[in-house]
């Protein structure tokens, strides 16, 4: 299911990036890419991967604390990956 989700995320990323077509920031660090800058492929992949992991594994945990901790860790992972995309672009 995670592999299917990641394939769907890739197709969604390609469709949205072609539809939106926002240019990348001029302060790109080290790597120059020709694909649009929004939406972020890293962030979309993280939300899909970690979201599916939380969705699939949290119900199998026995304790409520375990489910909350697992889901919380997944949410923070998605947040920090998105934050690093903005931070490395030099927008902040």
PDB file of N, CA, C and O in Angstrom:
ATOM      1  N   UNK A   1       0.826  -1.194   0.000  1.00  0.00           N
ATOM      2  CA  UNK A   1       0.000   0.000   0.000  1.00  0.00           C
ATOM      3  C   UNK A   1       0.872   1.260   0.000  1.00  0.00           C
ATOM      4  O   UNK A   1       0.537   2.256  -0.642  1.00  0.00           O
ATOM      5  N   UNK A   2       1.996   1.205   0.728  1.00  0.00           N
ATOM      6  CA  UNK A   2       2.888   2.367   0.758  1.00  0.00           C
ATOM      7  C   UNK A   2       3.498   2.600  -0.624  1.00  0.00           C
ATOM      8  O   UNK A   2       3.625   3.746  -1.054  1.00  0.00           O
ATOM      9  N   UNK A   3       3.874   1.536  -1.319  1.00  0.00           N
ATOM     10  CA  UNK A   3       4.443   1.682  -2.668  1.00  0.00           C
ATOM     11  C   UNK A   3       3.425   2.277  -3.630  1.00  0.00           C
ATOM     12  O   UNK A   3       3.768   3.129  -4.449  1.00  0.00           O
ATOM     13  N   UNK A   4       2.185   1.837  -3.538  1.00  0.00           N
ATOM     14  CA  UNK A   4       1.129   2.393  -4.391  1.00  0.00           C
ATOM     15  C   UNK A   4       0.900   3.867  -4.051  1.00  0.00           C
ATOM     16  O   UNK A   4       0.695   4.693  -4.939  1.00  0.00           O
ATOM     17  N   UNK A   5       0.937   4.182  -2.759  1.00  0.00           N
ATOM     18  CA  UNK A   5       0.785   5.574  -2.341  1.00  0.00           C
ATOM     19  C   UNK A   5       1.891   6.459  -2.869  1.00  0.00           C
ATOM     20  O   UNK A   5       1.643   7.602  -3.254  1.00  0.00           O
ATOM     21  N   UNK A   6       3.125   5.940  -2.891  1.00  0.00           N
ATOM     22  CA  UNK A   6       4.244   6.741  -3.383  1.00  0.00           C
ATOM     23  C   UNK A   6       4.168   6.940  -4.894  1.00  0.00           C
ATOM     24  O   UNK A   6       4.551   7.996  -5.397  1.00  0.00           O
ATOM     25  N   UNK A   7       3.681   5.944  -5.619  1.00  0.00           N
ATOM     26  CA  UNK A   7       3.478   6.111  -7.065  1.00  0.00           C
ATOM     27  C   UNK A   7       2.400   7.168  -7.309  1.00  0.00           C
ATOM     28  O   UNK A   7       2.549   8.023  -8.182  1.00  0.00           O
ATOM     29  N   UNK A   8       1.318   7.103  -6.536  1.00  0.00           N
ATOM     30  CA  UNK A   8       0.266   8.111  -6.654  1.00  0.00           C
ATOM     31  C   UNK A   8       0.773   9.503  -6.303  1.00  0.00           C
ATOM     32  O   UNK A   8       0.378  10.487  -6.928  1.00  0.00           O
ATOM     33  N   UNK A   9       1.642   9.585  -5.312  1.00  0.00           N
ATOM     34  CA  UNK A   9       2.214  10.881  -4.928  1.00  0.00           C
ATOM     35  C   UNK A   9       3.060  11.446  -6.052  1.00  0.00           C
ATOM     36  O   UNK A   9       3.009  12.648  -6.317  1.00  0.00           O
ATOM     37  N   UNK A  10       3.837  10.604  -6.719  1.00  0.00           N
ATOM     38  CA  UNK A  10       4.670  11.062  -7.833  1.00  0.00           C
ATOM     39  C   UNK A  10       3.808  11.601  -8.971  1.00  0.00           C
ATOM     40  O   UNK A  10       4.114  12.648  -9.541  1.00  0.00           O
ATOM     41  N   UNK A  11       2.746  10.896  -9.297  1.00  0.00           N
ATOM     42  CA  UNK A  11       1.845  11.360 -10.357  1.00  0.00           C
ATOM     43  C   UNK A  11       1.164  12.670  -9.964  1.00  0.00           C
ATOM     44  O   UNK A  11       1.027  13.574 -10.788  1.00  0.00           O
ATOM     45  N   UNK A  12       0.737  12.769  -8.703  1.00  0.00           N
ATOM     46  CA  UNK A  12       0.114  13.998  -8.222  1.00  0.00           C
ATOM     47  C   UNK A  12       1.102  15.152  -8.235  1.00  0.00           C
ATOM     48  O   UNK A  12       0.738  16.268  -8.604  1.00  0.00           O
ATOM     49  N   UNK A  13       2.352  14.904  -7.836  1.00  0.00           N
ATOM     50  CA  UNK A  13       3.383  15.943  -7.853  1.00  0.00           C
ATOM     51  C   UNK A  13       3.615  16.461  -9.263  1.00  0.00           C
ATOM     52  O   UNK A  13       3.672  17.672  -9.482  1.00  0.00           O
ATOM     53  N   UNK A  14       3.749  15.554 -10.214  1.00  0.00           N
ATOM     54  CA  UNK A  14       3.978  15.975 -11.601  1.00  0.00           C
ATOM     55  C   UNK A  14       2.802  16.784 -12.141  1.00  0.00           C
ATOM     56  O   UNK A  14       2.998  17.788 -12.826  1.00  0.00           O
ATOM     57  N   UNK A  15       1.587  16.348 -11.835  1.00  0.00           N
ATOM     58  CA  UNK A  15       0.405  17.071 -12.322  1.00  0.00           C
ATOM     59  C   UNK A  15       0.310  18.450 -11.680  1.00  0.00           C
ATOM     60  O   UNK A  15       0.066  19.436 -12.375  1.00  0.00           O
ATOM     61  N   UNK A  16       0.498  18.536 -10.367  1.00  0.00           N
ATOM     62  CA  UNK A  16       0.393  19.830  -9.687  1.00  0.00           C
ATOM     63  C   UNK A  16       1.527  20.776 -10.061  1.00  0.00           C
ATOM     64  O   UNK A  16       1.295  21.972 -10.238  1.00  0.00           O
ATOM     65  N   UNK A  17       2.752  20.262 -10.184  1.00  0.00           N
ATOM     66  CA  UNK A  17       3.859  21.152 -10.533  1.00  0.00           C
ATOM     67  C   UNK A  17       3.707  21.700 -11.948  1.00  0.00           C
ATOM     68  O   UNK A  17       4.081  22.843 -12.209  1.00  0.00           O
ATOM     69  N   UNK A  18       3.165  20.905 -12.857  1.00  0.00           N
ATOM     70  CA  UNK A  18       2.905  21.423 -14.208  1.00  0.00           C
ATOM     71  C   UNK A  18       1.731  22.394 -14.220  1.00  0.00           C
ATOM     72  O   UNK A  18       1.721  23.350 -14.994  1.00  0.00           O
ATOM     73  N   UNK A  19       0.750  22.152 -13.370  1.00  0.00           N
ATOM     74  CA  UNK A  19      -0.417  23.024 -13.306  1.00  0.00           C
ATOM     75  C   UNK A  19      -0.071  24.362 -12.657  1.00  0.00           C
ATOM     76  O   UNK A  19      -0.459  25.415 -13.164  1.00  0.00           O
ATOM     77  N   UNK A  20       0.653  24.329 -11.542  1.00  0.00           N
ATOM     78  CA  UNK A  20       0.983  25.556 -10.815  1.00  0.00           C
ATOM     79  C   UNK A  20       2.169  26.257 -11.458  1.00  0.00           C
ATOM     80  O   UNK A  20       2.093  27.449 -11.759  1.00  0.00           O
ATOM     81  N   UNK A  21       3.258  25.541 -11.671  1.00  0.00           N
ATOM     82  CA  UNK A  21       4.408  26.067 -12.398  1.00  0.00           C
ATOM     83  C   UNK A  21       5.115  27.238 -11.734  1.00  0.00           C
ATOM     84  O   UNK A  21       5.635  28.106 -12.437  1.00  0.00           O
ATOM     85  N   UNK A  22       5.154  27.295 -10.423  1.00  0.00           N
ATOM     86  CA  UNK A  22       5.820  28.397  -9.730  1.00  0.00           C
ATOM     87  C   UNK A  22       7.333  28.262  -9.873  1.00  0.00           C
ATOM     88  O   UNK A  22       7.881  27.171  -9.715  1.00  0.00           O
ATOM     89  N   UNK A  23       7.993  29.356 -10.167  1.00  0.00           N
ATOM     90  CA  UNK A  23       9.449  29.333 -10.352  1.00  0.00           C
ATOM     91  C   UNK A  23      10.156  29.081  -9.026  1.00  0.00           C
ATOM     92  O   UNK A  23       9.637  29.402  -7.957  1.00  0.00           O
ATOM     93  N   UNK A  24      11.339  28.504  -9.117  1.00  0.00           N
ATOM     94  CA  UNK A  24      12.144  28.271  -7.923  1.00  0.00           C
ATOM     95  C   UNK A  24      12.716  29.592  -7.420  1.00  0.00           C
ATOM     96  O   UNK A  24      12.887  30.530  -8.199  1.00  0.00           O
ATOM     97  N   UNK A  25      13.014  29.672  -6.119  1.00  0.00           N
ATOM     98  CA  UNK A  25      13.623  30.886  -5.581  1.00  0.00           C
ATOM     99  C   UNK A  25      15.002  31.124  -6.189  1.00  0.00           C
ATOM    100  O   UNK A  25      15.683  30.163  -6.549  1.00  0.00           O
ATOM    101  N   UNK A  26      15.425  32.372  -6.312  1.00  0.00           N
ATOM    102  CA  UNK A  26      16.730  32.651  -6.932  1.00  0.00           C
ATOM    103  C   UNK A  26      17.909  32.266  -6.047  1.00  0.00           C
ATOM    104  O   UNK A  26      19.035  32.183  -6.536  1.00  0.00           O
ATOM    105  N   UNK A  27      17.682  32.030  -4.767  1.00  0.00           N
ATOM    106  CA  UNK A  27      18.790  31.722  -3.853  1.00  0.00           C
ATOM    107  C   UNK A  27      18.925  30.225  -3.647  1.00  0.00           C
ATOM    108  O   UNK A  27      19.101  29.760  -2.521  1.00  0.00           O
ATOM    109  N   UNK A  28      18.844  29.480  -4.718  1.00  0.00           N
ATOM    110  CA  UNK A  28      18.979  28.024  -4.647  1.00  0.00           C
ATOM    111  C   UNK A  28      20.388  27.667  -4.197  1.00  0.00           C
ATOM    112  O   UNK A  28      21.361  28.240  -4.688  1.00  0.00           O
ATOM    113  N   UNK A  29      20.503  26.729  -3.272  1.00  0.00           N
ATOM    114  CA  UNK A  29      21.804  26.348  -2.740  1.00  0.00           C
ATOM    115  C   UNK A  29      22.324  25.119  -3.478  1.00  0.00           C
ATOM    116  O   UNK A  29      21.644  24.093  -3.510  1.00  0.00           O
ATOM    117  N   UNK A  30      23.505  25.200  -4.066  1.00  0.00           N
ATOM    118  CA  UNK A  30      24.284  24.116  -4.666  1.00  0.00           C
ATOM    119  C   UNK A  30      23.694  23.504  -5.920  1.00  0.00           C
ATOM    120  O   UNK A  30      24.424  23.307  -6.892  1.00  0.00           O
ATOM    121  N   UNK A  31      22.426  23.197  -5.944  1.00  0.00           N
ATOM    122  CA  UNK A  31      21.858  22.434  -7.048  1.00  0.00           C
ATOM    123  C   UNK A  31      20.898  23.319  -7.836  1.00  0.00           C
ATOM    124  O   UNK A  31      20.037  23.984  -7.259  1.00  0.00           O
ATOM    125  N   UNK A  32      21.051  23.321  -9.137  1.00  0.00           N
ATOM    126  CA  UNK A  32      20.150  24.094  -9.998  1.00  0.00           C
ATOM    127  C   UNK A  32      19.246  23.108 -10.722  1.00  0.00           C
ATOM    128  O   UNK A  32      19.710  22.267 -11.493  1.00  0.00           O
ATOM    129  N   UNK A  33      17.947  23.223 -10.463  1.00  0.00           N
ATOM    130  CA  UNK A  33      16.959  22.342 -11.075  1.00  0.00           C
ATOM    131  C   UNK A  33      16.070  23.143 -12.018  1.00  0.00           C
ATOM    132  O   UNK A  33      15.888  24.348 -11.844  1.00  0.00           O
ATOM    133  N   UNK A  34      15.539  22.482 -12.983  1.00  0.00           N
ATOM    134  CA  UNK A  34      14.670  23.139 -13.963  1.00  0.00           C
ATOM    135  C   UNK A  34      13.189  22.862 -13.711  1.00  0.00           C
ATOM    136  O   UNK A  34      12.340  23.374 -14.440  1.00  0.00           O
ATOM    137  N   UNK A  35      12.861  22.061 -12.690  1.00  0.00           N
ATOM    138  CA  UNK A  35      11.457  21.789 -12.400  1.00  0.00           C
ATOM    139  C   UNK A  35      10.892  22.915 -11.540  1.00  0.00           C
ATOM    140  O   UNK A  35      11.660  23.615 -10.880  1.00  0.00           O
ATOM    141  N   UNK A  36       9.589  23.107 -11.527  1.00  0.00           N
ATOM    142  CA  UNK A  36       8.989  24.177 -10.722  1.00  0.00           C
ATOM    143  C   UNK A  36       9.284  24.016  -9.228  1.00  0.00           C
ATOM    144  O   UNK A  36       9.569  22.913  -8.762  1.00  0.00           O
ATOM    145  N   UNK A  37       9.215  25.115  -8.486  1.00  0.00           N
ATOM    146  CA  UNK A  37       9.549  25.114  -7.069  1.00  0.00           C
ATOM    147  C   UNK A  37       8.404  24.785  -6.142  1.00  0.00           C
ATOM    148  O   UNK A  37       8.632  24.502  -4.966  1.00  0.00           O
ATOM    149  N   UNK A  38       7.188  24.814  -6.631  1.00  0.00           N
ATOM    150  CA  UNK A  38       6.040  24.497  -5.781  1.00  0.00           C
ATOM    151  C   UNK A  38       5.115  23.590  -6.548  1.00  0.00           C
ATOM    152  O   UNK A  38       4.868  23.850  -7.726  1.00  0.00           O
ATOM    153  N   UNK A  39       4.605  22.573  -5.970  1.00  0.00           N
ATOM    154  CA  UNK A  39       4.773  22.079  -4.609  1.00  0.00           C
ATOM    155  C   UNK A  39       6.103  21.357  -4.450  1.00  0.00           C
ATOM    156  O   UNK A  39       6.710  20.929  -5.431  1.00  0.00           O
ATOM    157  N   UNK A  40       6.545  21.228  -3.214  1.00  0.00           N
ATOM    158  CA  UNK A  40       7.807  20.568  -2.918  1.00  0.00           C
ATOM    159  C   UNK A  40       7.629  19.057  -2.998  1.00  0.00           C
ATOM    160  O   UNK A  40       6.773  18.487  -2.322  1.00  0.00           O
ATOM    161  N   UNK A  41       8.437  18.421  -3.820  1.00  0.00           N
ATOM    162  CA  UNK A  41       8.376  16.968  -3.943  1.00  0.00           C
ATOM    163  C   UNK A  41       8.792  16.262  -2.664  1.00  0.00           C
ATOM    164  O   UNK A  41       8.237  15.220  -2.316  1.00  0.00           O
ATOM    165  N   UNK A  42       9.792  16.841  -1.946  1.00  0.00           N
ATOM    166  CA  UNK A  42      10.228  16.246  -0.685  1.00  0.00           C
ATOM    167  C   UNK A  42       9.079  16.236   0.328  1.00  0.00           C
ATOM    168  O   UNK A  42       8.838  15.233   0.999  1.00  0.00           O
ATOM    169  N   UNK A  43       8.385  17.353   0.424  1.00  0.00           N
ATOM    170  CA  UNK A  43       7.311  17.472   1.407  1.00  0.00           C
ATOM    171  C   UNK A  43       6.132  16.574   1.036  1.00  0.00           C
ATOM    172  O   UNK A  43       5.552  15.927   1.908  1.00  0.00           O
ATOM    173  N   UNK A  44       5.776  16.529  -0.237  1.00  0.00           N
ATOM    174  CA  UNK A  44       4.677  15.659  -0.649  1.00  0.00           C
ATOM    175  C   UNK A  44       5.005  14.194  -0.401  1.00  0.00           C
ATOM    176  O   UNK A  44       4.146  13.429   0.038  1.00  0.00           O
ATOM    177  N   UNK A  45       6.250  13.798  -0.683  1.00  0.00           N
ATOM    178  CA  UNK A  45       6.654  12.409  -0.445  1.00  0.00           C
ATOM    179  C   UNK A  45       6.651  12.097   1.050  1.00  0.00           C
ATOM    180  O   UNK A  45       6.239  11.009   1.454  1.00  0.00           O
ATOM    181  N   UNK A  46       7.106  13.039   1.870  1.00  0.00           N
ATOM    182  CA  UNK A  46       7.138  12.810   3.325  1.00  0.00           C
ATOM    183  C   UNK A  46       5.733  12.677   3.891  1.00  0.00           C
ATOM    184  O   UNK A  46       5.462  11.781   4.691  1.00  0.00           O
ATOM    185  N   UNK A  47       4.849  13.560   3.482  1.00  0.00           N
ATOM    186  CA  UNK A  47       3.471  13.500   3.980  1.00  0.00           C
ATOM    187  C   UNK A  47       2.811  12.191   3.554  1.00  0.00           C
ATOM    188  O   UNK A  47       2.103  11.568   4.345  1.00  0.00           O
ATOM    189  N   UNK A  48       3.035  11.775   2.327  1.00  0.00           N
ATOM    190  CA  UNK A  48       2.461  10.519   1.851  1.00  0.00           C
ATOM    191  C   UNK A  48       3.048   9.326   2.595  1.00  0.00           C
ATOM    192  O   UNK A  48       2.307   8.473   3.085  1.00  0.00           O
ATOM    193  N   UNK A  49       4.370   9.261   2.682  1.00  0.00           N
ATOM    194  CA  UNK A  49       5.025   8.112   3.303  1.00  0.00           C
ATOM    195  C   UNK A  49       4.720   8.028   4.794  1.00  0.00           C
ATOM    196  O   UNK A  49       4.252   6.996   5.274  1.00  0.00           O
ATOM    197  N   UNK A  50       4.982   9.105   5.528  1.00  0.00           N
ATOM    198  CA  UNK A  50       4.771   9.076   6.971  1.00  0.00           C
ATOM    199  C   UNK A  50       3.289   9.030   7.324  1.00  0.00           C
ATOM    200  O   UNK A  50       2.904   8.407   8.314  1.00  0.00           O
ATOM    201  N   UNK A  51       2.461   9.683   6.523  1.00  0.00           N
ATOM    202  CA  UNK A  51       1.018   9.615   6.762  1.00  0.00           C
ATOM    203  C   UNK A  51       0.480   8.205   6.592  1.00  0.00           C
ATOM    204  O   UNK A  51      -0.330   7.746   7.396  1.00  0.00           O
ATOM    205  N   UNK A  52       0.924   7.520   5.554  1.00  0.00           N
ATOM    206  CA  UNK A  52       0.489   6.135   5.354  1.00  0.00           C
ATOM    207  C   UNK A  52       1.031   5.220   6.444  1.00  0.00           C
ATOM    208  O   UNK A  52       0.331   4.306   6.883  1.00  0.00           O
ATOM    209  N   UNK A  53       2.269   5.449   6.891  1.00  0.00           N
ATOM    210  CA  UNK A  53       2.798   4.652   7.993  1.00  0.00           C
ATOM    211  C   UNK A  53       1.970   4.843   9.255  1.00  0.00           C
ATOM    212  O   UNK A  53       1.643   3.877   9.944  1.00  0.00           O
ATOM    213  N   UNK A  54       1.631   6.094   9.553  1.00  0.00           N
ATOM    214  CA  UNK A  54       0.810   6.356  10.736  1.00  0.00           C
ATOM    215  C   UNK A  54      -0.571   5.724  10.584  1.00  0.00           C
ATOM    216  O   UNK A  54      -1.100   5.142  11.531  1.00  0.00           O
ATOM    217  N   UNK A  55      -1.138   5.838   9.415  1.00  0.00           N
ATOM    218  CA  UNK A  55      -2.472   5.288   9.163  1.00  0.00           C
ATOM    219  C   UNK A  55      -2.485   3.763   9.274  1.00  0.00           C
ATOM    220  O   UNK A  55      -3.438   3.183   9.795  1.00  0.00           O
ATOM    221  N   UNK A  56      -1.424   3.116   8.785  1.00  0.00           N
ATOM    222  CA  UNK A  56      -1.387   1.661   8.782  1.00  0.00           C
ATOM    223  C   UNK A  56      -0.925   1.056  10.107  1.00  0.00           C
ATOM    224  O   UNK A  56      -1.422   0.003  10.505  1.00  0.00           O
ATOM    225  N   UNK A  57       0.012   1.700  10.795  1.00  0.00           N
ATOM    226  CA  UNK A  57       0.603   1.088  11.975  1.00  0.00           C
ATOM    227  C   UNK A  57       0.000   1.544  13.296  1.00  0.00           C
ATOM    228  O   UNK A  57       0.022   0.784  14.265  1.00  0.00           O
ATOM    229  N   UNK A  58      -0.531   2.746  13.369  1.00  0.00           N
ATOM    230  CA  UNK A  58      -1.083   3.232  14.643  1.00  0.00           C
ATOM    231  C   UNK A  58      -2.244   2.368  15.154  1.00  0.00           C
ATOM    232  O   UNK A  58      -2.287   2.093  16.353  1.00  0.00           O
ATOM    233  N   UNK A  59      -3.176   1.932  14.321  1.00  0.00           N
ATOM    234  CA  UNK A  59      -4.256   1.088  14.853  1.00  0.00           C
ATOM    235  C   UNK A  59      -3.779  -0.262  15.402  1.00  0.00           C
ATOM    236  O   UNK A  59      -4.490  -0.882  16.193  1.00  0.00           O
ATOM    237  N   UNK A  60      -2.600  -0.725  15.002  1.00  0.00           N
ATOM    238  CA  UNK A  60      -2.094  -2.011  15.454  1.00  0.00           C
ATOM    239  C   UNK A  60      -1.382  -1.921  16.807  1.00  0.00           C
ATOM    240  O   UNK A  60      -1.043  -2.948  17.396  1.00  0.00           O
ATOM    241  N   UNK A  61      -1.158  -0.723  17.294  1.00  0.00           N
ATOM    242  CA  UNK A  61      -0.476  -0.556  18.580  1.00  0.00           C
ATOM    243  C   UNK A  61      -1.464  -0.770  19.720  1.00  0.00           C
ATOM    244  O   UNK A  61      -2.639  -0.417  19.621  1.00  0.00           O
ATOM    245  N   UNK A  62      -0.965  -1.352  20.797  1.00  0.00           N
ATOM    246  CA  UNK A  62      -1.849  -1.721  21.899  1.00  0.00           C
ATOM    247  C   UNK A  62      -2.228  -0.548  22.779  1.00  0.00           C
ATOM    248  O   UNK A  62      -3.386  -0.429  23.178  1.00  0.00           O
ATOM    249  N   UNK A  63      -1.280   0.320  23.091  1.00  0.00           N
ATOM    250  CA  UNK A  63      -1.576   1.394  24.044  1.00  0.00           C
ATOM    251  C   UNK A  63      -1.951   2.684  23.319  1.00  0.00           C
ATOM    252  O   UNK A  63      -1.512   2.943  22.199  1.00  0.00           O
ATOM    253  N   UNK A  64      -2.767   3.476  23.987  1.00  0.00           N
ATOM    254  CA  UNK A  64      -3.148   4.779  23.443  1.00  0.00           C
ATOM    255  C   UNK A  64      -1.938   5.698  23.383  1.00  0.00           C
ATOM    256  O   UNK A  64      -1.815   6.500  22.458  1.00  0.00           O
ATOM    257  N   UNK A  65      -1.038   5.588  24.370  1.00  0.00           N
ATOM    258  CA  UNK A  65       0.180   6.396  24.364  1.00  0.00           C
ATOM    259  C   UNK A  65       1.053   6.043  23.161  1.00  0.00           C
ATOM    260  O   UNK A  65       1.634   6.931  22.538  1.00  0.00           O
ATOM    261  N   UNK A  66       1.149   4.761  22.832  1.00  0.00           N
ATOM    262  CA  UNK A  66       1.923   4.344  21.671  1.00  0.00           C
ATOM    263  C   UNK A  66       1.354   4.882  20.374  1.00  0.00           C
ATOM    264  O   UNK A  66       2.096   5.352  19.512  1.00  0.00           O
ATOM    265  N   UNK A  67       0.044   4.816  20.235  1.00  0.00           N
ATOM    266  CA  UNK A  67      -0.600   5.358  19.038  1.00  0.00           C
ATOM    267  C   UNK A  67      -0.379   6.862  18.930  1.00  0.00           C
ATOM    268  O   UNK A  67      -0.068   7.375  17.855  1.00  0.00           O
ATOM    269  N   UNK A  68      -0.541   7.568  20.052  1.00  0.00           N
ATOM    270  CA  UNK A  68      -0.343   9.015  20.042  1.00  0.00           C
ATOM    271  C   UNK A  68       1.112   9.359  19.732  1.00  0.00           C
ATOM    272  O   UNK A  68       1.379  10.256  18.933  1.00  0.00           O
ATOM    273  N   UNK A  69       2.046   8.657  20.354  1.00  0.00           N
ATOM    274  CA  UNK A  69       3.471   8.931  20.128  1.00  0.00           C
ATOM    275  C   UNK A  69       3.854   8.686  18.675  1.00  0.00           C
ATOM    276  O   UNK A  69       4.565   9.489  18.071  1.00  0.00           O
ATOM    277  N   UNK A  70       3.389   7.593  18.125  1.00  0.00           N
ATOM    278  CA  UNK A  70       3.693   7.256  16.736  1.00  0.00           C
ATOM    279  C   UNK A  70       3.122   8.304  15.784  1.00  0.00           C
ATOM    280  O   UNK A  70       3.825   8.780  14.893  1.00  0.00           O
ATOM    281  N   UNK A  71       1.865   8.664  15.965  1.00  0.00           N
ATOM    282  CA  UNK A  71       1.241   9.662  15.100  1.00  0.00           C
ATOM    283  C   UNK A  71       1.890  11.027  15.277  1.00  0.00           C
ATOM    284  O   UNK A  71       2.054  11.770  14.309  1.00  0.00           O
ATOM    285  N   UNK A  72       2.259  11.358  16.510  1.00  0.00           N
ATOM    286  CA  UNK A  72       2.908  12.640  16.773  1.00  0.00           C
ATOM    287  C   UNK A  72       4.274  12.697  16.094  1.00  0.00           C
ATOM    288  O   UNK A  72       4.633  13.713  15.498  1.00  0.00           O
ATOM    289  N   UNK A  73       5.031  11.613  16.184  1.00  0.00           N
ATOM    290  CA  UNK A  73       6.345  11.567  15.546  1.00  0.00           C
ATOM    291  C   UNK A  73       6.214  11.713  14.028  1.00  0.00           C
ATOM    292  O   UNK A  73       7.020  12.398  13.396  1.00  0.00           O
ATOM    293  N   UNK A  74       5.217  11.080  13.456  1.00  0.00           N
ATOM    294  CA  UNK A  74       4.998  11.183  12.006  1.00  0.00           C
ATOM    295  C   UNK A  74       4.645  12.612  11.612  1.00  0.00           C
ATOM    296  O   UNK A  74       5.130  13.119  10.600  1.00  0.00           O
ATOM    297  N   UNK A  75       3.804  13.257  12.405  1.00  0.00           N
ATOM    298  CA  UNK A  75       3.406  14.640  12.110  1.00  0.00           C
ATOM    299  C   UNK A  75       4.591  15.583  12.195  1.00  0.00           C
ATOM    300  O   UNK A  75       4.766  16.436  11.324  1.00  0.00           O
ATOM    301  N   UNK A  76       5.406  15.443  13.229  1.00  0.00           N
ATOM    302  CA  UNK A  76       6.580  16.312  13.378  1.00  0.00           C
ATOM    303  C   UNK A  76       7.589  16.068  12.262  1.00  0.00           C
ATOM    304  O   UNK A  76       8.243  17.008  11.810  1.00  0.00           O
ATOM    305  N   UNK A  77       7.725  14.845  11.820  1.00  0.00           N
ATOM    306  CA  UNK A  77       8.634  14.557  10.713  1.00  0.00           C
ATOM    307  C   UNK A  77       8.198  15.300   9.456  1.00  0.00           C
ATOM    308  O   UNK A  77       9.023  15.902   8.769  1.00  0.00           O
ATOM    309  N   UNK A  78       6.918  15.260   9.160  1.00  0.00           N
ATOM    310  CA  UNK A  78       6.389  15.977   7.991  1.00  0.00           C
ATOM    311  C   UNK A  78       6.605  17.483   8.135  1.00  0.00           C
ATOM    312  O   UNK A  78       6.994  18.148   7.175  1.00  0.00           O
ATOM    313  N   UNK A  79       6.356  18.020   9.321  1.00  0.00           N
ATOM    314  CA  UNK A  79       6.520  19.451   9.554  1.00  0.00           C
ATOM    315  C   UNK A  79       7.972  19.883   9.337  1.00  0.00           C
ATOM    316  O   UNK A  79       8.225  20.878   8.659  1.00  0.00           O
ATOM    317  N   UNK A  80       8.920  19.146   9.907  1.00  0.00           N
ATOM    318  CA  UNK A  80      10.314  19.557   9.804  1.00  0.00           C
ATOM    319  C   UNK A  80      10.877  19.378   8.403  1.00  0.00           C
ATOM    320  O   UNK A  80      11.755  20.141   8.000  1.00  0.00           O
ATOM    321  N   UNK A  81      10.410  18.417   7.666  1.00  0.00           N
ATOM    322  CA  UNK A  81      10.844  18.292   6.274  1.00  0.00           C
ATOM    323  C   UNK A  81      10.357  19.485   5.469  1.00  0.00           C
ATOM    324  O   UNK A  81      11.113  20.040   4.671  1.00  0.00           O
ATOM    325  N   UNK A  82       9.108  19.889   5.662  1.00  0.00           N
ATOM    326  CA  UNK A  82       8.596  21.086   4.996  1.00  0.00           C
ATOM    327  C   UNK A  82       9.358  22.330   5.417  1.00  0.00           C
ATOM    328  O   UNK A  82       9.651  23.191   4.588  1.00  0.00           O
ATOM    329  N   UNK A  83       9.682  22.432   6.711  1.00  0.00           N
ATOM    330  CA  UNK A  83      10.426  23.586   7.214  1.00  0.00           C
ATOM    331  C   UNK A  83      11.815  23.659   6.591  1.00  0.00           C
ATOM    332  O   UNK A  83      12.268  24.742   6.222  1.00  0.00           O
ATOM    333  N   UNK A  84      12.496  22.523   6.468  1.00  0.00           N
ATOM    334  CA  UNK A  84      13.826  22.555   5.875  1.00  0.00           C
ATOM    335  C   UNK A  84      13.789  22.948   4.409  1.00  0.00           C
ATOM    336  O   UNK A  84      14.740  23.548   3.909  1.00  0.00           O
ATOM    337  N   UNK A  85      12.712  22.622   3.714  1.00  0.00           N
ATOM    338  CA  UNK A  85      12.600  23.046   2.311  1.00  0.00           C
ATOM    339  C   UNK A  85      12.536  24.570   2.234  1.00  0.00           C
ATOM    340  O   UNK A  85      13.160  25.175   1.363  1.00  0.00           O
ATOM    341  N   UNK A  86      11.792  25.181   3.131  1.00  0.00           N
ATOM    342  CA  UNK A  86      11.678  26.641   3.147  1.00  0.00           C
ATOM    343  C   UNK A  86      12.996  27.263   3.628  1.00  0.00           C
ATOM    344  O   UNK A  86      13.459  28.256   3.066  1.00  0.00           O
ATOM    345  N   UNK A  87      13.588  26.683   4.653  1.00  0.00           N
ATOM    346  CA  UNK A  87      14.813  27.219   5.240  1.00  0.00           C
ATOM    347  C   UNK A  87      15.971  27.179   4.250  1.00  0.00           C
ATOM    348  O   UNK A  87      16.695  28.165   4.118  1.00  0.00           O
ATOM    349  N   UNK A  88      16.161  26.070   3.555  1.00  0.00           N
ATOM    350  CA  UNK A  88      17.280  25.963   2.614  1.00  0.00           C
ATOM    351  C   UNK A  88      17.062  26.811   1.374  1.00  0.00           C
ATOM    352  O   UNK A  88      18.021  27.125   0.669  1.00  0.00           O
ATOM    353  N   UNK A  89      15.833  27.186   1.094  1.00  0.00           N
ATOM    354  CA  UNK A  89      15.573  28.061  -0.042  1.00  0.00           C
ATOM    355  C   UNK A  89      15.912  29.520   0.288  1.00  0.00           C
ATOM    356  O   UNK A  89      15.934  30.375  -0.597  1.00  0.00           O
ATOM    357  N   UNK A  90      16.173  29.791   1.564  1.00  0.00           N
ATOM    358  CA  UNK A  90      16.548  31.147   1.958  1.00  0.00           C
ATOM    359  C   UNK A  90      15.384  32.096   2.105  1.00  0.00           C
ATOM    360  O   UNK A  90      15.572  33.312   2.069  1.00  0.00           O
ATOM    361  N   UNK A  91      14.178  31.567   2.270  1.00  0.00           N
ATOM    362  CA  UNK A  91      12.997  32.426   2.374  1.00  0.00           C
ATOM    363  C   UNK A  91      12.845  32.994   3.771  1.00  0.00           C
ATOM    364  O   UNK A  91      12.351  34.110   3.937  1.00  0.00           O
ATOM    365  N   UNK A  92      13.266  32.236   4.785  1.00  0.00           N
ATOM    366  CA  UNK A  92      13.113  32.704   6.165  1.00  0.00           C
ATOM    367  C   UNK A  92      14.210  33.679   6.498  1.00  0.00           C
ATOM    368  O   UNK A  92      14.262  34.193   7.615  1.00  0.00           O
TER     369      UNK A  92
END
